[in-house]
Amino acid sequence: MKYLFQILWKDQSRWHLLWAVLGTIAGFVLLLTGIHFYENMNKVLRENEDLLDPEYIIVNKEVGIGQTLGLGNGGFSEEEIAEIRQQPFAEQVAPFISNEFPISAYTRSRQFPNFSTELFFEAVPDAFVDVRSDDWGWEAGKDHIPVILPQDYLNLYNFGFSQSQGLPQIPKEMIGMLQFSVVLKGATEKATYPGRISGFSNRINSILVPYDFLTWANEKFGYLEQPRPSRIILVSPDPTDPEIIRFIDEKGYDTIREKLKSSRLNIILKFVLSFLVLIAGIIIGLAFLIFLLSLQLMISRSSEKIRRLNKLGYHHTEISRPYIIVLFTLLFIVTAMALAISAIISGKMAAMAAEWNMEVGASLSGTIYLVSIGLVVVLFVLNTFSIYLGTKKLCKE
């Protein structure tokens, strides 16, 4: 083997192989660091999804001029709700129900300014409500109606309306003391119930009452045409799934886009990763061609030596072995250097993330090692096959 190596590699240029090695290292590093970056950003999004609170997503249809002129129904049909339930990103889905009769409320209190207003109620199943209160719920005979208000309503009153009208601000702790009456107006009868605020929701921007109460009240007082559900609330196990935004856009639905910022960021990350994979693939492909052409050029330059060795009794597989050993050595160097450089870059990325109060992994994951090993095996097998074909062809001439 030693003499074969000396004979075949004498007077051969090594520079073209060096460029192939450098190109392959560059492609490997770009690919591996891209995968590492994507894995860590996905981890950061998953760890912060509770802060972004996007797992409860409220979807509605965009309002068009047709609904304004009374020429169309803007609600969700049963088929559309069923389609949403079938989506892989939707773990739970429930439509909002609303009152089918007029409602008004008024206060008579010494502690708070008196007011009277027409209003509306909506309800969703209790599993979707983010306020936990022993007072929440409804059964026949209950002496008051529990109500949940959006946190934004209280903020608008305290930091907008009250200051502009010279009214006192109301702390959240005192809201439970507010006494007000709710008037339910049916077609032939009317009833008045005391109301009590049970809490404030940061999830649902609506005036909520218990689902059982509104179902009962619609059966007892409802006389207006039952509308289609105007809004849908769904729970997504993976709020970063880009399919959420794609589905909403394709169907012409609308939602609070701020809630889906992690999903949009995930789309960007996947686009960036796809671009990096494409560039890395091109670089690795070019490096593979350089490897292939370089080895074929070496074999071509040694064609006379290969024919003589074959006539002396050497099989083409034996003649191919020195080239395969060189190939294996170079690919081993490529893999080791690419992993080392990727590890250094990953450490730098972790240090930068720490300065921004983000915790990301500094070490390479098992996926990265598997990808690098898989690529090296593919390159080795293809190049080895090419070497065998080249030497075999020369030996038969």
C-alpha positions as CSV (number, residue, x, y, z in Angstrom):
1,M,0.0,0.0,0.0
2,K,2.9,2.4,0.8
3,Y,4.5,1.8,-2.6
4,L,1.1,2.2,-4.4
5,F,0.6,5.5,-2.6
6,Q,4.0,6.8,-3.5
7,I,3.6,5.7,-7.2
8,L,0.1,7.2,-7.7
9,W,0.6,10.4,-5.8
10,K,4.0,11.3,-7.1
11,D,4.0,14.7,-9.0
12,Q,0.3,15.3,-8.1
13,S,-0.9,18.8,-7.3
14,R,-2.6,19.3,-4.0
15,W,-4.0,22.8,-4.4
16,H,-7.3,21.9,-6.1
17,L,-8.0,19.5,-3.2
18,L,-7.3,22.3,-0.7
19,W,-9.9,24.5,-2.4
20,A,-12.4,21.6,-2.3
21,V,-11.7,21.1,1.5
22,L,-12.1,24.9,2.2
23,G,-15.3,25.1,0.2
24,T,-16.8,22.1,1.9
25,I,-15.9,23.4,5.4
26,A,-17.6,26.7,4.5
27,G,-20.7,25.0,3.4
28,F,-20.8,22.7,6.5
29,V,-20.3,25.6,8.9
30,L,-23.0,27.7,7.3
31,L,-25.5,24.7,7.4
32,L,-24.7,23.6,11.0
33,T,-24.7,27.1,12.5
34,G,-28.0,27.8,10.7
35,I,-29.6,24.7,12.2
36,H,-28.2,25.7,15.7
37,F,-29.6,29.2,15.4
38,Y,-33.0,27.9,14.4
39,E,-33.2,25.4,17.2
40,N,-32.2,28.0,19.8
41,M,-34.7,30.6,18.5
42,N,-37.5,28.0,18.6
43,K,-36.5,27.2,22.2
44,V,-36.7,30.9,23.1
45,L,-40.1,31.2,21.6
46,R,-41.5,28.1,23.3
47,E,-40.1,29.3,26.7
48,N,-41.7,32.8,26.3
49,E,-45.0,31.8,24.8
50,D,-46.7,32.3,28.2
51,L,-45.5,35.9,28.3
52,L,-46.8,36.5,24.8
53,D,-50.0,34.6,25.7
54,P,-50.7,33.7,22.1
55,E,-52.1,30.2,22.7
56,Y,-55.6,31.5,23.0
57,I,-56.3,33.1,19.6
58,I,-59.5,35.0,18.8
59,V,-60.5,34.9,15.1
60,N,-63.2,36.9,13.4
61,K,-64.2,37.7,9.9
62,E,-63.2,41.1,8.4
63,V,-66.1,43.4,8.1
64,G,-66.9,44.5,4.6
65,I,-69.3,47.0,3.0
66,G,-71.7,44.2,2.4
67,Q,-72.3,43.7,6.1
68,T,-72.7,47.5,6.5
69,L,-75.5,47.6,3.9
70,G,-77.1,44.4,5.2
71,L,-76.2,42.4,2.1
72,G,-74.3,39.6,3.8
73,N,-73.8,37.7,7.0
74,G,-70.4,38.3,8.7
75,G,-70.6,35.4,11.1
76,F,-69.1,31.9,10.9
77,S,-71.1,29.1,9.4
78,E,-71.1,25.6,10.9
79,E,-69.0,24.4,8.0
80,E,-66.4,27.1,8.6
81,I,-66.2,26.3,12.3
82,A,-65.8,22.6,11.5
83,E,-63.0,23.4,9.1
84,I,-61.2,25.4,11.8
85,R,-61.6,22.4,14.2
86,Q,-59.9,20.1,11.7
87,Q,-56.8,22.2,11.5
88,P,-53.7,20.6,13.1
89,F,-52.9,23.8,15.0
90,A,-56.3,24.0,16.7
91,E,-56.5,21.9,19.8
92,Q,-59.8,23.4,21.1
93,V,-62.3,25.6,19.3
94,A,-65.4,27.4,20.5
95,P,-67.6,30.1,19.0
96,F,-68.7,33.1,21.0
97,I,-72.4,33.3,21.8
98,S,-74.1,36.7,22.3
99,N,-77.4,38.0,23.6
100,E,-80.4,37.8,21.4
101,F,-82.3,40.5,23.2
102,P,-81.6,44.1,24.3
103,I,-79.6,44.6,27.6
104,S,-79.1,47.7,29.6
105,A,-77.4,48.4,32.9
106,Y,-77.5,51.3,35.4
107,T,-75.9,52.1,38.8
108,R,-77.3,53.5,41.9
109,S,-74.4,54.0,44.3
110,R,-73.1,56.6,46.7
111,Q,-69.5,55.5,46.2
112,F,-69.5,55.6,42.3
113,P,-70.9,58.0,39.7
114,N,-74.3,57.0,38.5
115,F,-74.5,55.8,34.9
116,S,-76.9,54.1,32.5
117,T,-76.0,52.4,29.3
118,E,-77.0,49.9,26.7
119,L,-74.6,47.0,26.5
120,F,-74.0,43.5,25.2
121,F,-73.0,40.2,26.7
122,E,-70.9,37.4,25.2
123,A,-70.0,34.0,26.5
124,V,-67.6,31.2,25.9
125,P,-67.1,27.9,27.7
126,D,-65.4,28.3,31.1
127,A,-62.3,26.4,29.9
128,F,-61.4,29.5,27.8
129,V,-61.8,32.1,30.5
130,D,-58.6,33.3,32.2
131,V,-60.3,34.6,35.4
132,R,-60.7,32.1,38.2
133,S,-63.4,33.1,40.8
134,D,-65.6,31.2,43.1
135,D,-68.4,33.6,42.1
136,W,-68.2,32.7,38.5
137,G,-70.9,30.4,37.2
138,W,-74.6,30.3,36.9
139,E,-77.5,28.2,38.0
140,A,-81.2,28.8,38.3
141,G,-82.1,30.8,41.4
142,K,-78.7,32.7,41.6
143,D,-79.3,36.1,43.0
144,H,-76.9,38.0,40.7
145,I,-75.2,37.9,37.4
146,P,-71.4,37.6,37.5
147,V,-69.6,39.7,34.9
148,I,-66.0,39.7,33.6
149,L,-64.7,42.9,32.0
150,P,-61.6,43.3,29.8
151,Q,-58.6,44.8,31.6
152,D,-58.4,47.3,28.8
153,Y,-61.8,48.7,29.8
154,L,-60.6,49.6,33.3
155,N,-57.4,51.1,31.9
156,L,-59.4,53.2,29.4
157,Y,-61.6,54.5,32.2
158,N,-58.9,55.2,34.7
159,F,-56.3,56.7,32.4
160,G,-58.6,58.3,29.8
161,F,-62.2,58.9,30.5
162,S,-62.1,59.6,34.2
163,Q,-59.3,62.2,33.8
164,S,-61.1,64.0,31.0
165,Q,-64.4,64.1,32.9
166,G,-63.1,65.0,36.3
167,L,-64.2,61.6,37.7
168,P,-62.3,59.6,40.3
169,Q,-60.1,56.7,39.3
170,I,-61.2,53.3,40.5
171,P,-58.7,50.7,41.7
172,K,-59.3,47.1,40.7
173,E,-59.8,46.1,44.3
174,M,-62.9,48.3,44.6
175,I,-64.6,47.1,41.5
176,G,-66.2,44.2,43.4
177,M,-68.0,46.8,45.5
178,L,-69.7,48.4,42.5
179,Q,-73.4,47.7,42.6
180,F,-75.3,47.8,39.3
181,S,-78.4,46.4,37.9
182,V,-78.8,44.6,34.6
183,V,-82.1,44.8,32.7
184,L,-83.0,42.0,30.3
185,K,-85.6,43.0,27.8
186,G,-87.6,40.3,26.1
187,A,-90.3,40.6,23.5
188,T,-93.1,40.4,26.1
189,E,-91.3,40.5,29.5
190,K,-88.5,42.3,31.3
191,A,-86.4,41.3,34.2
192,T,-83.9,43.1,36.4
193,Y,-81.0,41.3,38.1
194,P,-78.2,42.6,40.3
195,G,-74.8,42.4,38.6
196,R,-71.3,41.9,40.1
197,I,-67.9,42.1,38.5
198,S,-66.0,38.9,39.1
199,G,-62.7,40.0,37.6
200,F,-60.8,41.4,34.6
201,S,-59.7,39.4,31.6
202,N,-56.4,39.9,29.8
203,R,-57.3,37.3,27.2
204,I,-60.7,38.2,25.9
205,N,-61.7,41.7,25.0
206,S,-65.4,41.5,25.6
207,I,-68.0,41.7,28.4
208,L,-68.4,38.1,29.5
209,V,-71.1,36.3,31.5
210,P,-71.3,32.6,32.3
211,Y,-72.1,30.4,29.3
212,D,-74.9,28.7,31.1
213,F,-76.5,32.0,32.0
214,L,-76.5,33.4,28.5
215,T,-77.8,30.1,27.1
216,W,-80.7,30.3,29.6
217,A,-81.3,34.0,29.0
218,N,-81.5,33.6,25.2
219,E,-84.0,30.8,25.6
220,K,-86.1,32.9,28.0
221,F,-85.8,36.4,26.6
222,G,-84.4,36.0,23.1
223,Y,-86.6,37.2,20.2
224,L,-84.1,38.7,17.8
225,E,-82.9,36.7,14.8
226,Q,-80.2,34.4,16.0
227,P,-77.0,35.6,14.4
228,R,-74.1,33.4,13.3
229,P,-71.1,33.4,15.8
230,S,-69.1,36.5,15.0
231,R,-65.9,35.3,16.7
232,I,-64.1,32.1,17.3
233,I,-61.7,31.4,20.1
234,L,-59.2,28.6,19.6
235,V,-56.4,27.0,21.7
236,S,-53.2,26.2,19.8
237,P,-50.6,23.8,21.3
238,D,-47.9,25.5,19.2
239,P,-48.6,29.2,18.8
240,T,-45.4,29.6,16.8
241,D,-46.8,27.4,14.0
242,P,-46.7,29.4,10.8
243,E,-49.7,27.5,9.5
244,I,-51.9,29.7,11.8
245,I,-51.1,32.9,9.9
246,R,-51.3,31.1,6.6
247,F,-54.7,29.7,7.3
248,I,-56.1,33.0,8.6
249,D,-54.8,34.9,5.6
250,E,-56.0,32.4,3.1
251,K,-59.5,32.4,4.5
252,G,-59.7,36.2,4.8
253,Y,-60.2,36.1,8.6
254,D,-58.8,38.6,11.0
255,T,-57.2,38.4,14.5
256,I,-55.0,40.5,16.8
257,R,-51.7,40.2,14.9
258,E,-49.7,41.2,18.0
259,K,-50.8,37.9,19.5
260,L,-49.2,36.0,16.7
261,K,-45.8,37.8,16.7
262,S,-44.1,34.5,17.6
263,S,-45.7,32.8,14.7
264,R,-44.6,35.5,12.3
265,L,-41.1,35.3,13.8
266,N,-41.1,31.6,13.2
267,I,-42.0,32.1,9.6
268,I,-39.0,34.5,9.2
269,L,-36.7,32.0,11.0
270,K,-37.8,29.2,8.7
271,F,-37.3,31.4,5.7
272,V,-33.8,32.4,6.9
273,L,-33.0,28.7,7.6
274,S,-34.3,27.7,4.1
275,F,-32.1,30.4,2.6
276,L,-29.1,29.2,4.6
277,V,-29.7,25.6,3.7
278,L,-30.0,26.6,0.0
279,I,-26.7,28.5,0.1
280,A,-25.0,25.8,2.1
281,G,-26.3,23.1,-0.3
282,I,-24.9,25.0,-3.2
283,I,-21.5,25.4,-1.6
284,I,-21.4,21.8,-0.5
285,G,-22.5,20.7,-4.0
286,L,-19.8,22.8,-5.6
287,A,-17.3,21.4,-3.1
288,F,-18.5,17.9,-4.0
289,L,-17.9,18.6,-7.7
290,I,-14.5,19.9,-7.0
291,F,-13.7,16.8,-4.9
292,L,-15.0,14.6,-7.7
293,L,-13.2,16.5,-10.5
294,S,-10.0,16.7,-8.5
295,L,-9.9,13.0,-7.8
296,Q,-10.9,12.2,-11.4
297,L,-8.1,14.5,-12.6
298,M,-5.6,12.7,-10.4
299,I,-6.7,9.4,-11.7
300,S,-6.5,10.7,-15.3
301,R,-3.0,12.0,-14.7
302,S,-2.0,8.6,-13.3
303,S,-3.7,6.6,-16.1
304,E,-0.5,5.1,-17.5
305,K,0.6,4.1,-14.0
306,I,-2.8,2.6,-13.2
307,R,-2.7,0.5,-16.5
308,R,0.8,-0.7,-15.7
309,L,-0.1,-1.6,-12.1
310,N,-3.1,-3.6,-13.4
311,K,-0.9,-5.5,-15.9
312,L,1.4,-6.3,-13.0
313,G,-1.5,-8.0,-11.2
314,Y,-3.0,-5.3,-9.1
315,H,-6.8,-5.3,-9.0
316,H,-8.6,-2.0,-9.7
317,T,-10.0,-2.1,-6.1
318,E,-6.4,-2.2,-4.7
319,I,-5.4,0.7,-7.0
320,S,-8.4,2.7,-5.9
321,R,-7.6,2.3,-2.2
322,P,-5.0,5.1,-1.9
323,Y,-7.4,7.6,-3.4
324,I,-10.2,6.4,-1.0
325,I,-7.8,6.7,2.0
326,V,-7.0,10.3,0.9
327,L,-10.7,11.0,0.5
328,F,-11.6,9.6,3.9
329,T,-8.8,11.6,5.5
330,L,-9.9,14.9,3.9
331,L,-13.6,14.3,4.8
332,F,-12.6,13.6,8.4
333,I,-10.6,16.8,8.5
334,V,-13.5,18.7,6.9
335,T,-16.0,17.3,9.5
336,A,-13.7,17.9,12.5
337,M,-12.9,21.5,11.5
338,A,-16.5,22.3,10.6
339,L,-17.8,21.1,13.9
340,A,-15.0,23.0,15.8
341,I,-15.7,26.2,14.0
342,S,-19.5,25.8,14.5
343,A,-18.9,25.2,18.2
344,I,-16.9,28.4,18.4
345,I,-19.6,30.4,16.6
346,S,-22.3,28.8,18.8
347,G,-20.4,29.9,21.9
348,K,-20.1,33.4,20.6
349,M,-23.8,33.4,19.8
350,A,-24.6,32.2,23.4
351,A,-22.4,35.0,24.8
352,M,-24.2,37.6,22.7
353,A,-27.6,36.3,23.7
354,A,-26.6,36.4,27.4
355,E,-26.0,40.1,27.0
356,W,-29.5,40.5,25.7
357,N,-30.9,38.4,28.7
358,M,-31.6,35.4,26.5
359,E,-30.6,31.9,27.4
360,V,-29.5,29.8,24.5
361,G,-27.4,26.7,24.3
362,A,-23.7,27.1,23.7
363,S,-23.1,23.4,22.8
364,L,-24.1,21.8,19.5
365,S,-27.1,19.5,19.6
366,G,-27.3,15.9,18.6
367,T,-29.2,16.9,15.4
368,I,-26.2,18.9,14.2
369,Y,-23.8,15.9,14.7
370,L,-26.3,13.6,12.9
371,V,-26.6,16.0,10.0
372,S,-22.8,16.4,9.7
373,I,-22.2,12.6,9.8
374,G,-25.0,12.0,7.3
375,L,-23.5,14.5,4.8
376,V,-20.0,13.1,5.2
377,V,-21.3,9.6,4.6
378,V,-23.1,10.7,1.4
379,L,-20.0,12.5,0.1
380,F,-17.8,9.6,0.9
381,V,-20.0,7.0,-0.7
382,L,-20.6,9.0,-3.9
383,N,-16.9,9.9,-4.3
384,T,-15.8,6.3,-3.6
385,F,-18.2,5.0,-6.2
386,S,-16.8,7.5,-8.7
387,I,-13.2,6.5,-7.9
388,Y,-14.0,2.8,-8.4
389,L,-15.6,3.5,-11.7
390,G,-12.7,5.6,-12.9
391,T,-10.0,3.1,-12.0
392,K,-12.0,0.2,-13.3
393,K,-12.5,1.9,-16.7
394,L,-8.8,2.6,-17.0
395,C,-7.9,-1.0,-16.1
396,K,-10.2,-2.3,-18.9
397,E,-8.6,-0.2,-21.6
